[in-house]
């Protein structure tokens, strides 16, 4: 709900709304879906996030049905910007993120097939 409230404030319109879904995580290892998983901050994760946030490039930058990995929230975005501006190396970026307090994971459901695997609660 916190994120919904924050987004409503950013857009200065609407009311926060949260929908809940259930997902069978065993599908992450099935052959039915193309899945990319990042189990921790890594150089590959950082490059993937940066490539998919590059507005100068055509999107989507991948063909996965689902992507699972660490969330790139404001704190992570700050570190990504430090890397992009040359203040730290990509290895330093990953190291700093690994020492940050806690890690939260997220799912990206990027195709109709992936979305069809969700059950609304």
N, C-alpha and C positions, 0 to 999 in steps of 0.2 A: 504494500500500500504506500510505503514511503516513496518509492520510485514513481508511482502513479501521481501522487501529490506533487512531487518535484516537477514532473513533466507538465502537469497542468499549470503550475506557476510559470514555467519557462515559456509556454505558449500563450499565457495570459488569457486562456479561454477554456471552457469545458469544465467537467467535473471528474474527479478521479474515479476510475473503475478498474477492478481487478477480476479477471476470469481465471479459473483454476482448471487445469487439465491433468490427466493421468497419462503416463507413458511407460510402457513395458521396456525397461532398460536392457533386457536380454536381446532386443532388436539391434542394439549397438554392435553386437558381434555376429549378427546374422548376415547371410549373403544377399538378403533382400534389399538392403539399403547401403549406399555408399557413405561411410562414416569416417570422419577425421577426428581423432581424439588427441588432446594434449592433457597429460595427467599432472603437469606442473609447468611453471614458467620455464621457458627454454629459448634458445636462440631461434629454433624453428618456429615456436609459437609467436615470438616477437616479430619475425619477418612476415609471418602469415597475417597477423593483425595489421601491421603497417601497410602491407600490400592491399588489404581489403579496405583500408581507410583512405587510400590515395585517391582523391577526387579527380585527379588528372588522368586516371586510367579507367577503361571500360569495366563495368561491373556486371555480373559477379565475377570475381577473380578465381573462382574454383567451381567444381561441379559436384560437390558433396551434397547429399540429401540432408545430413545432419553434421554439425560441427559441435564438439564438446570440449570445453577447456576453461581455464581461468578467465574470470570476467575482467574486462579492461575498463575499470571505473575511473573516476577523476584522479585518484592517486596514481594509478597505472598510466593514465594519459599524460600526467605531468612528467613521469619518467620517460615515456616514449618521446615526448617533445624535447627533453634534455638530450636524448640520443640523436634525434633528427637534427638538432642544432649543433651537434659535435661536442657537447660538453662531456659526455661519457661514451664509452664504447658499447657495443651491443652486449658484450660479455658482462660489463659492469652493470648495465641495465638489468639483465637477468639476475645477477647476484644481488642487487639491491632489492628487487622484487621478491626474491626468495627469502630475504631477511625481514620483509615487511610483516606486520602483524596479521595473521590469518590469510586464508585464501578462499575465495568464493568461486564456485564454478557455474557455468551457464551452458545452455543448449541453444543452438541456432537450428531451426527447422526451415530449410531453404527451398523445399520443393513441395509440390502437391502430394507426392507420395509420402514424404515425411509427415506432413500435416495430417494426412489420413490416418496415421498411427496414434494420434492423440484422441483421448476420450474426455469430453467436457464433463466436469463434475457439477 
